[in-house]
Amino acid sequence: MTVMRSTLNPSTTDFARNSEAMVAKLVELDAEHAKVLESGGEKSVARHRSRGKLLARERIEMLLDQDSPFLELSPLAAWGSKFHVGASVVTGIGVVAGVECVIVANEPTVKGGTSNVWTSRKIFRANDIARENRLPMISLVESGGADLPTQSDIFIPGGRMFRDLTRLSAAGTPTIAVVFGNSTAGGAYIPGMSDHVVMIKEQSQVFLAGPPLVKMATGEVADDESLGGADMHARTSGLADYYAVDEKDAIRIGRRIVARLNWHKAGPQPAPNPLPPRFAEDELLGIVPSDLKVPFDPREVIARLVDDSDFDEFKALYGTSLVTGWAQLHGYPIGILANARGVLFSQEAQKATQFIQLANRSNTPLLFLHNTTGYMVGKEYEQAGIIKHGAMMINAVANSTVPHLSVLMGNSFGAGHYGMCGRAFDPRFVFSWPSARSSVMGAQQLAGVLSIVSRAAAQATGREFDEDADAMMRAAVEAQIEAEALPAFLSGRIYDDGIIDPRDTRTVLGLALSAIATSIFKGAESFGTFRM
């Protein structure tokens, strides 16, 4: 065993300052999550309950096995947009009848559960997770369809929702639709393309066109029940496979469907009885400095995440700005790459490339812990080959076929974000801490570059350079980049799967690794050409 040692001192002023800053960010985050939990507001919720209906999260809670966790995904989708934070849908991973499933539940109290562009993107992300990890998909349907005033943003890309369902089914991954209310127009294809469909007596309605549109299009007069009610679909059209008497009965049937799937994990099993870390998870609050320009040792984070704080470091004396090594987390083997001092040099890139190749050779998932300002720039480093070495690392990340998980702890800037497996490189899961920042470069650096370009342009054309205007421009750009680098902004655009409390990181990663182990995975046998 290689049990890690910790030099972290929770009694120091720096630790207290860092912890206070992190807690303040968590309080702000709680306020944003509270907006999501309000659903459509007091009046909408009361109206929904007056109809004898459950809220989306209540339906999920009843569907899940008792006392089992629910890993909610993208809870802040649409944050900062004109749409309700949460994007009128709840998505996540939970255990149903002993089987880990992806669950998508429309939130009917938010504009009738209508879908906007962020709703679609959030569901697309849930579909990707179901496909990549071979997780059964359960749709809890009650939606008024597309948000018509913004249909131009939804209609064309929205067809992917139906494509995803059919591809899941074709791959042998079960899809289940439990219809709690309206499933109209394009939404009718959610049950129409699912393997198993549950509908509720005098409550579920599935039709391509409702009575008003049918009358307008054909002149035919029809009521909701005869056109698309549960009774009709159970007795006449055959769309309904199961006929429930109420919502609780529908959830019971949904659980029985999952229980009868004969679904088993195909991936590796974790080691039994994993030991917790030897250091307190609460100490994760005080590790990341409140000023991200100050470096921190990611080994202190690793020691509070991995089983028994047991970590075998790889190339410890080479490329020391990147920590790499092997561990287990909740019994699952993992390889870890963690930024130590922000900047990635040629040695770090080469070290990462070799480590990624070894992980693929041993079929070991990789965990990337981000705190990087990118690859080093400057004449000395360009001449030493930083471009080809950085490209080598990015090549390895892009072509690695073992599962990747990413956690943005601090900075994640420029091509360093790519080399550490940012969203564009398809990690199975990516989460952020409230302290995270991500953009093409730091705000001051970006504003400074624009200033230098403007100054050079003025000089080239013989114009007098306006220092006051330049100062105003720099201040405005810095403020913009700082705002756009915030984790809530990025999470709102579904660039991560959620902002998590650092103290929950081990649990969240354990749930993610367990979901990943539902599918078989194998390391890459070849990579792109490495420029040596």
C-alpha positions as CSV (number, residue, x, y, z in Angstrom):
1,M,0.0,0.0,0.0
2,T,1.0,3.6,-0.7
3,V,-1.0,5.5,1.9
4,M,-0.9,9.3,1.2
5,R,0.3,11.8,3.8
6,S,-1.4,15.1,4.3
7,T,0.3,18.4,5.2
8,L,-3.0,20.3,5.2
9,N,-3.6,22.3,8.4
10,P,-7.2,23.2,9.0
11,S,-6.3,25.6,11.8
12,T,-4.4,28.0,9.5
13,T,-5.8,31.4,8.4
14,D,-5.5,30.4,4.7
15,F,-7.6,27.3,5.2
16,A,-10.3,29.3,7.1
17,R,-10.3,32.0,4.3
18,N,-10.6,29.3,1.6
19,S,-13.3,27.5,3.4
20,E,-15.3,30.6,4.1
21,A,-15.1,31.5,0.4
22,M,-16.2,28.1,-0.7
23,V,-19.1,28.0,1.8
24,A,-20.2,31.4,0.5
25,K,-20.3,30.1,-3.0
26,L,-22.3,27.0,-1.9
27,V,-24.9,29.3,-0.2
28,E,-25.2,31.2,-3.6
29,L,-25.6,27.8,-5.3
30,D,-28.3,26.7,-2.9
31,A,-30.3,29.8,-3.7
32,E,-30.2,28.9,-7.4
33,H,-31.2,25.3,-6.7
34,A,-34.1,26.6,-4.6
35,K,-35.4,28.3,-7.7
36,V,-35.4,24.9,-9.5
37,L,-37.2,23.3,-6.6
38,E,-40.0,25.9,-6.7
39,S,-41.1,24.3,-9.9
40,G,-43.6,26.6,-11.7
41,G,-44.4,28.6,-8.6
42,E,-46.9,28.4,-5.8
43,K,-50.0,29.0,-8.0
44,S,-49.0,26.5,-10.7
45,V,-48.1,23.9,-8.1
46,A,-51.4,24.3,-6.2
47,R,-53.4,24.0,-9.5
48,H,-51.4,20.9,-10.4
49,R,-52.1,19.3,-7.0
50,S,-55.8,20.2,-7.2
51,R,-56.0,17.8,-10.1
52,G,-54.6,15.0,-7.9
53,K,-51.3,14.9,-9.6
54,L,-47.7,14.5,-8.3
55,L,-44.9,16.8,-9.0
56,A,-42.0,15.6,-11.2
57,R,-39.6,15.0,-8.3
58,E,-42.3,13.3,-6.3
59,R,-42.9,10.9,-9.3
60,I,-39.2,10.2,-9.4
61,E,-39.0,9.6,-5.7
62,M,-41.8,7.1,-5.8
63,L,-40.2,5.3,-8.8
64,L,-36.8,4.9,-7.1
65,D,-36.0,2.1,-4.7
66,Q,-36.5,3.2,-1.1
67,D,-33.5,5.2,0.3
68,S,-31.5,4.9,-2.9
69,P,-29.7,7.9,-4.2
70,F,-30.6,10.0,-7.2
71,L,-27.8,11.7,-9.1
72,E,-29.6,14.7,-10.7
73,L,-28.0,15.9,-13.9
74,S,-27.9,19.5,-15.3
75,P,-30.1,20.9,-12.5
76,L,-29.2,24.5,-13.5
77,A,-29.9,24.1,-17.2
78,A,-31.1,27.4,-18.8
79,W,-29.5,29.5,-15.9
80,G,-29.0,33.0,-17.1
81,S,-31.4,32.6,-20.0
82,K,-35.0,33.9,-20.4
83,F,-36.3,30.5,-19.5
84,H,-37.0,29.0,-16.1
85,V,-33.8,27.6,-14.5
86,G,-34.0,23.8,-14.7
87,A,-35.4,24.0,-18.3
88,S,-38.8,22.5,-17.2
89,V,-37.5,18.9,-17.0
90,V,-35.7,16.8,-14.4
91,T,-33.1,14.3,-15.5
92,G,-30.8,12.0,-13.5
93,I,-29.7,8.5,-12.7
94,G,-31.4,6.4,-10.1
95,V,-32.0,2.8,-9.0
96,V,-35.3,1.3,-10.0
97,A,-36.0,-2.3,-8.9
98,G,-32.3,-2.8,-8.4
99,V,-31.4,-1.4,-11.9
100,E,-29.6,1.9,-12.5
101,C,-31.7,3.8,-15.0
102,V,-31.6,7.3,-16.6
103,I,-34.8,9.1,-15.8
104,V,-36.3,12.0,-17.7
105,A,-39.4,13.7,-16.1
106,N,-41.2,16.6,-17.6
107,E,-42.1,19.4,-15.1
108,P,-45.7,20.2,-16.0
109,T,-46.0,23.1,-13.6
110,V,-43.4,25.2,-15.6
111,K,-45.3,26.5,-18.6
112,G,-47.2,23.2,-18.9
113,G,-44.0,21.3,-19.3
114,T,-43.4,22.8,-22.7
115,S,-39.9,22.3,-24.2
116,N,-37.5,25.1,-25.0
117,V,-34.1,24.9,-26.5
118,W,-32.5,24.1,-23.1
119,T,-35.1,21.4,-22.4
120,S,-34.0,19.7,-25.6
121,R,-30.3,20.0,-24.9
122,K,-30.8,18.7,-21.4
123,I,-32.7,15.7,-22.6
124,F,-30.1,15.1,-25.3
125,R,-27.4,15.0,-22.6
126,A,-29.5,12.4,-20.6
127,N,-29.9,10.3,-23.8
128,D,-26.1,10.4,-24.4
129,I,-25.5,9.2,-20.9
130,A,-28.0,6.4,-21.3
131,R,-26.4,5.3,-24.6
132,E,-22.8,5.5,-23.6
133,N,-23.4,3.7,-20.3
134,R,-26.0,1.2,-21.5
135,L,-28.6,2.4,-18.9
136,P,-32.3,1.8,-19.4
137,M,-34.2,5.0,-20.1
138,I,-37.5,5.9,-18.3
139,S,-39.5,8.9,-19.5
140,L,-42.1,10.3,-17.2
141,V,-44.1,12.2,-19.7
142,E,-46.4,15.2,-19.2
143,S,-45.6,18.0,-21.7
144,G,-47.5,20.5,-23.7
145,G,-45.0,20.0,-26.5
146,A,-42.7,22.7,-28.0
147,D,-42.6,26.3,-26.6
148,L,-44.3,27.7,-29.7
149,P,-42.9,31.2,-29.6
150,T,-39.4,29.7,-29.8
151,Q,-40.2,26.8,-32.1
152,S,-37.6,27.8,-34.6
153,D,-34.9,26.9,-32.1
154,I,-36.5,23.6,-31.2
155,F,-38.2,22.0,-34.2
156,I,-35.3,20.9,-36.4
157,P,-32.8,19.8,-33.7
158,G,-35.6,18.4,-31.5
159,G,-36.0,15.5,-33.9
160,R,-32.9,14.0,-32.3
161,M,-35.0,13.1,-29.3
162,F,-36.9,10.5,-31.3
163,R,-33.8,9.4,-33.1
164,D,-32.1,8.8,-29.7
165,L,-35.0,6.6,-28.4
166,T,-35.0,4.4,-31.5
167,R,-31.2,4.0,-31.4
168,L,-31.3,3.1,-27.7
169,S,-33.9,0.4,-28.5
170,A,-31.9,-0.8,-31.5
171,A,-28.9,-1.2,-29.3
172,G,-30.9,-3.4,-26.9
173,T,-31.2,-0.7,-24.2
174,P,-34.8,-0.7,-22.9
175,T,-36.9,2.4,-23.1
176,I,-40.0,2.9,-21.0
177,A,-42.6,5.7,-21.2
178,V,-45.0,6.4,-18.3
179,V,-47.5,9.0,-19.5
180,F,-49.0,11.1,-16.8
181,G,-50.8,13.7,-18.9
182,N,-50.6,15.3,-22.3
183,S,-48.1,13.9,-24.8
184,T,-49.1,15.8,-27.9
185,A,-47.8,16.4,-31.5
186,G,-44.1,15.5,-31.6
187,G,-44.4,14.5,-27.9
188,A,-46.7,11.7,-29.0
189,Y,-43.6,9.9,-30.4
190,I,-42.0,9.6,-27.0
191,P,-44.4,6.8,-26.1
192,G,-44.8,5.9,-29.7
193,M,-41.0,5.1,-29.9
194,S,-40.6,3.5,-26.5
195,D,-40.4,-0.2,-25.9
196,H,-42.9,-0.2,-23.0
197,V,-45.8,2.3,-22.5
198,V,-47.9,2.9,-19.4
199,M,-51.0,5.1,-19.6
200,I,-53.3,6.3,-16.8
201,K,-57.1,6.0,-16.9
202,E,-58.8,9.4,-17.6
203,Q,-55.5,11.2,-17.3
204,S,-53.1,10.2,-20.1
205,Q,-53.6,11.8,-23.5
206,V,-51.5,10.9,-26.5
207,F,-52.3,12.3,-30.0
208,L,-50.6,13.8,-33.0
209,A,-53.2,16.6,-33.0
210,G,-55.6,17.7,-30.3
211,P,-59.3,18.3,-30.9
212,P,-58.9,22.0,-32.0
213,L,-56.3,21.2,-34.6
214,V,-58.2,18.1,-35.8
215,K,-61.3,20.3,-36.3
216,M,-59.2,22.9,-38.1
217,A,-57.4,20.4,-40.3
218,T,-60.2,18.0,-41.1
219,G,-63.5,19.4,-39.8
220,E,-63.9,16.4,-37.6
221,V,-65.2,16.9,-34.0
222,A,-63.6,14.7,-31.4
223,D,-63.1,14.8,-27.7
224,D,-59.8,14.2,-25.8
225,E,-60.6,10.7,-24.7
226,S,-61.8,9.2,-28.0
227,L,-59.0,10.9,-29.8
228,G,-56.1,10.0,-27.5
229,G,-57.2,8.8,-24.1
230,A,-55.7,5.9,-22.2
231,D,-58.8,3.8,-22.6
232,M,-58.8,4.2,-26.4
233,H,-55.1,3.5,-26.6
234,A,-55.4,0.4,-24.4
235,R,-58.4,-1.1,-26.1
236,T,-58.3,0.2,-29.7
237,S,-55.0,1.6,-31.0
238,G,-52.8,-0.7,-28.9
239,L,-50.3,2.1,-28.1
240,A,-50.8,1.5,-24.3
241,D,-49.1,-1.7,-23.1
242,Y,-50.3,-1.2,-19.6
243,Y,-53.4,0.5,-18.2
244,A,-53.0,2.2,-14.8
245,V,-55.9,3.4,-12.6
246,D,-53.9,6.4,-11.1
247,E,-50.4,7.8,-10.9
248,K,-49.2,5.6,-8.1
249,D,-50.4,2.5,-10.0
250,A,-48.6,3.7,-13.1
251,I,-45.4,4.1,-11.1
252,R,-45.9,0.6,-9.6
253,I,-46.3,-0.8,-13.1
254,G,-43.2,1.1,-14.3
255,R,-41.2,-0.5,-11.5
256,R,-42.5,-4.0,-12.4
257,I,-41.5,-3.4,-16.0
258,V,-37.9,-2.7,-14.9
259,A,-37.9,-5.7,-12.6
260,R,-38.9,-8.0,-15.5
261,L,-36.1,-6.7,-17.9
262,N,-33.6,-9.3,-16.7
263,W,-31.1,-6.5,-16.9
264,H,-27.5,-7.0,-15.6
265,K,-24.3,-5.0,-15.4
266,A,-21.9,-6.0,-18.1
267,G,-18.9,-4.1,-16.9
268,P,-16.3,-4.7,-14.1
269,Q,-17.4,-5.3,-10.6
270,P,-15.9,-3.2,-7.8
271,A,-13.7,-4.6,-5.1
272,P,-15.7,-5.6,-2.0
273,N,-15.8,-3.5,1.2
274,P,-13.8,-0.5,0.0
275,L,-12.3,1.6,2.9
276,P,-13.1,5.3,3.1
277,P,-10.4,7.9,2.8
278,R,-8.3,8.5,5.9
279,F,-8.8,12.2,5.9
280,A,-12.0,14.2,6.5
281,E,-14.2,15.1,3.4
282,D,-15.1,18.4,5.1
283,E,-11.5,19.5,4.6
284,L,-12.1,19.6,0.8
285,L,-13.8,23.0,1.5
286,G,-10.5,24.7,2.4
287,I,-8.1,23.3,-0.2
288,V,-8.8,25.5,-3.2
289,P,-7.6,29.0,-2.6
290,S,-10.1,31.9,-2.9
291,D,-7.6,33.4,-5.3
292,L,-7.1,30.9,-8.1
293,K,-3.8,32.5,-9.0
294,V,-2.4,30.8,-5.8
295,P,-1.5,27.1,-6.6
296,F,-2.6,24.2,-4.5
297,D,-1.5,20.6,-4.2
298,P,-4.2,18.3,-5.8
299,R,-2.7,15.4,-3.8
300,E,-4.6,16.8,-0.8
301,V,-7.8,16.4,-2.9
302,I,-6.9,12.9,-4.0
303,A,-6.2,11.8,-0.4
304,R,-9.8,12.7,0.5
305,L,-11.4,11.0,-2.5
306,V,-9.8,7.6,-3.0
307,D,-10.2,4.4,-1.0
308,D,-8.1,4.3,2.1
309,S,-6.2,7.3,0.7
310,D,-4.1,4.8,-1.1
311,F,-2.4,6.2,-4.3
312,D,0.5,5.0,-6.4
313,E,1.9,8.0,-8.1
314,F,3.3,7.6,-11.6
315,K,6.5,9.6,-12.7
316,A,6.3,11.6,-9.4
317,L,9.6,13.5,-10.2
318,Y,9.0,14.2,-13.9
319,G,6.6,16.8,-15.2
320,T,5.7,17.8,-11.6
321,S,3.0,20.3,-12.7
322,L,0.8,17.3,-13.4
323,V,0.1,14.6,-10.8
324,T,-0.7,11.1,-12.3
325,G,-1.3,7.8,-10.5
326,W,-3.4,4.8,-9.7
327,A,-6.1,4.3,-7.1
328,Q,-9.5,2.8,-6.3
329,L,-12.7,4.8,-5.7
330,H,-15.6,3.0,-4.1
331,G,-13.8,-0.2,-5.2
332,Y,-13.4,0.8,-8.8
333,P,-9.9,1.1,-10.3
334,I,-9.1,4.5,-11.7
335,G,-6.2,6.4,-13.1
336,I,-6.0,10.1,-12.0
337,L,-4.5,13.1,-13.8
338,A,-4.5,16.3,-11.6
339,N,-3.1,19.7,-12.3
340,A,-0.6,20.8,-9.7
341,R,0.7,24.2,-10.6
342,G,-1.7,25.3,-13.4
343,V,0.6,25.4,-16.4
344,L,1.3,22.4,-18.6
345,F,4.8,22.1,-20.0
346,S,6.2,19.6,-22.5
347,Q,7.2,17.1,-19.8
348,E,3.7,17.2,-18.4
349,A,2.1,16.6,-21.8
350,Q,4.5,13.6,-22.5
351,K,3.9,12.2,-19.1
352,A,0.1,12.4,-19.5
353,T,0.3,10.8,-23.0
354,Q,2.2,7.7,-21.6
355,F,-0.1,7.5,-18.6
356,I,-3.3,7.5,-20.8
357,Q,-1.8,4.8,-23.0
358,L,-1.1,2.7,-19.9
359,A,-4.7,3.2,-18.7
360,N,-6.0,2.0,-22.0
361,R,-3.7,-1.0,-21.9
362,S,-5.2,-2.0,-18.5
363,N,-8.8,-1.0,-19.3
364,T,-8.8,1.5,-16.4
365,P,-11.1,4.5,-16.3
366,L,-9.5,8.0,-16.0
367,L,-10.4,10.8,-13.7
368,F,-9.2,14.3,-14.7
369,L,-9.0,16.9,-11.9
370,H,-8.8,20.4,-13.5
371,N,-6.8,23.4,-12.4
372,T,-4.9,24.6,-15.4
373,T,-4.3,27.9,-17.2
374,G,-3.3,26.0,-20.3
375,Y,-0.1,25.0,-22.1
376,M,3.0,27.2,-21.6
377,V,3.7,29.9,-24.2
378,G,6.9,31.8,-25.1
379,K,9.8,31.5,-27.4
380,E,11.7,28.9,-25.3
381,Y,8.7,26.6,-25.1
382,E,7.7,27.0,-28.7
383,Q,11.2,26.0,-29.8
384,A,11.2,23.1,-27.4
385,G,8.0,21.7,-29.1
386,I,5.1,22.7,-26.8
387,I,2.7,22.5,-29.8
388,K,3.5,19.0,-30.8
389,H,3.7,17.8,-27.2
390,G,0.4,19.4,-26.2
391,A,-1.1,17.9,-29.4
392,M,0.3,14.5,-28.3
393,M,-1.6,14.8,-25.0
394,I,-4.8,15.9,-26.7
395,N,-4.4,13.1,-29.3
396,A,-4.2,10.6,-26.4
397,V,-7.3,12.0,-24.7
398,A,-9.3,12.2,-27.9
399,N,-8.6,8.6,-28.9
400,S,-8.6,7.0,-25.5
401,T,-11.6,4.6,-25.3
402,V,-11.7,3.9,-21.5
403,P,-14.3,6.0,-19.7
404,H,-13.3,9.5,-18.7
405,L,-14.6,11.6,-15.8
406,S,-13.7,15.2,-15.3
407,V,-14.0,17.5,-12.2
408,L,-13.3,21.2,-12.7
409,M,-11.9,22.3,-9.3
410,G,-10.2,25.6,-10.2
411,N,-9.2,27.1,-13.6
412,S,-9.7,25.2,-16.8
413,F,-8.5,27.5,-19.6
414,G,-7.5,27.3,-23.2
415,A,-6.2,24.1,-24.8
416,G,-5.4,22.9,-21.2
417,H,-9.2,22.4,-20.9
418,Y,-9.1,20.1,-23.9
419,G,-6.0,18.2,-22.8
420,M,-7.7,17.6,-19.4
421,C,-10.8,16.2,-21.2
422,G,-13.3,19.0,-21.2
423,R,-16.8,18.6,-22.5
424,A,-15.8,18.6,-26.2
425,F,-13.8,15.4,-25.6
426,D,-16.9,13.5,-24.4
427,P,-16.1,12.5,-20.8
428,R,-18.8,10.1,-19.6
429,F,-19.4,12.7,-16.8
430,V,-18.1,16.1,-16.0
431,F,-18.8,18.0,-12.8
432,S,-17.7,21.4,-11.5
433,W,-16.9,22.7,-8.0
434,P,-18.3,26.2,-7.2
435,S,-14.7,27.5,-7.4
436,A,-14.3,26.5,-11.0
437,R,-13.6,28.9,-13.9
438,S,-13.4,28.0,-17.6
439,S,-12.8,30.2,-20.7
440,V,-10.4,30.6,-23.6
441,M,-8.0,32.3,-21.2
442,G,-8.1,34.4,-18.0
443,A,-10.2,37.6,-18.1
444,Q,-7.2,39.9,-17.6
445,Q,-5.1,38.1,-20.2
446,L,-7.9,38.2,-22.7
447,A,-8.6,41.9,-22.2
448,G,-4.9,42.6,-22.3
449,V,-4.6,40.8,-25.7
450,L,-7.4,42.9,-27.1
451,S,-5.7,46.0,-25.8
452,I,-2.4,45.1,-27.4
453,V,-4.1,44.4,-30.7
454,S,-6.0,47.8,-30.6
455,R,-2.8,49.7,-29.7
456,A,-0.9,48.0,-32.6
457,A,-3.7,48.8,-35.0
458,A,-3.7,52.5,-34.0
459,Q,0.1,52.7,-34.3
460,A,0.0,51.0,-37.8
461,T,-2.6,53.6,-39.1
462,G,-1.0,56.6,-37.4
463,R,-4.0,57.2,-35.1
464,E,-3.7,58.5,-31.6
465,F,-4.5,55.7,-29.1
466,D,-7.3,56.6,-26.7
467,E,-6.1,55.4,-23.3
468,D,-9.4,56.2,-21.5
469,A,-11.4,54.2,-24.1
470,D,-8.9,51.4,-23.8
471,A,-9.3,51.3,-20.0
472,M,-13.1,51.2,-20.3
473,M,-12.9,48.4,-22.9
474,R,-10.5,46.3,-20.7
475,A,-12.8,46.7,-17.7
476,A,-15.9,45.7,-19.7
477,V,-14.2,42.7,-21.3
478,E,-12.8,41.5,-18.0
479,A,-16.3,41.8,-16.4
480,Q,-17.8,39.9,-19.3
481,I,-15.2,37.1,-19.3
482,E,-15.4,36.7,-15.5
483,A,-19.2,36.4,-15.7
484,E,-19.0,33.9,-18.6
485,A,-16.4,31.8,-16.8
486,L,-18.5,31.2,-13.7
487,P,-19.7,27.7,-13.1
488,A,-23.4,28.6,-13.1
489,F,-23.1,30.2,-16.5
490,L,-21.3,27.1,-17.9
491,S,-23.7,24.7,-16.1
492,G,-26.7,26.7,-17.5
493,R,-25.4,25.8,-21.0
494,I,-25.0,22.2,-20.0
495,Y,-21.2,22.3,-20.4
496,D,-21.1,20.2,-17.2
497,D,-23.5,17.7,-15.6
498,G,-23.8,19.8,-12.5
499,I,-22.0,21.9,-9.9
500,I,-21.4,19.8,-6.8
501,D,-20.4,20.4,-3.2
502,P,-16.7,19.4,-2.9
503,R,-17.7,17.2,0.1
504,D,-19.9,15.2,-2.2
505,T,-17.3,14.5,-4.8
506,R,-16.4,11.0,-3.7
507,T,-20.1,10.0,-3.6
508,V,-20.9,11.6,-7.0
509,L,-17.9,9.9,-8.6
510,G,-18.8,6.6,-7.1
511,L,-22.3,6.8,-8.5
512,A,-20.9,7.8,-11.9
513,L,-18.4,4.8,-11.8
514,S,-21.2,2.5,-10.9
515,A,-23.3,3.7,-13.8
516,I,-20.3,3.3,-16.2
517,A,-19.8,-0.3,-15.0
518,T,-23.2,-1.2,-16.6
519,S,-21.5,-1.3,-19.9
520,I,-18.4,-3.2,-21.3
521,F,-15.5,-1.0,-22.1
522,K,-12.1,-1.7,-23.6
523,G,-9.0,0.5,-24.0
524,A,-7.8,1.8,-27.3
525,E,-5.4,-0.3,-29.3
526,S,-4.2,2.5,-31.5
527,F,-4.0,6.3,-31.4
528,G,-3.5,9.0,-33.9
529,T,0.1,9.8,-35.1
530,F,2.1,11.2,-32.3
531,R,4.5,13.9,-33.5
532,M,7.7,13.1,-31.7
